[in-house]
Amino acid sequence: MATRHQARQAVVSLLYAYEMGTDSKEFLEEFLEDKKIRNERKTQVVETFNKILEKKDDIDNVFKQHLKDEDISKVGLVERSIIRLGIFEIKFADTDKAVVINEAIELAKELASDTSPRFVNAILDKVSK
């Protein structure tokens, strides 16, 4: 069974793909099967992904409040996806804030640039307060 961290990686990847214009149920199914995310974890990933898309405007409004120029489009797609997941978990899910921030930093280290962990940490730390 996939770990919670792997599930978060999958959500970030799906958010990234969505931003790139890939929005199909077929892609989602193939991606999760390829990553061996099945059963309960698959349900969790799909539900989280869909809830983030449903609340995207609310999440982005929170995001904008903590950006200097309030222009989300200037934030890299990977970082944007990680931060959206983090804001969702902090504001709309019952997940410990410290866990959310730690996981987001780890995802930024794995998936984004060298400066991304600091940026992700700064935004989510502000959101959590």
Helices and strands as residue ranges (DSSP letters): H 4-19, H 25-34, H 39-54, H 56-65, G 72-74, H 77-92, H 97-111, H 116-128
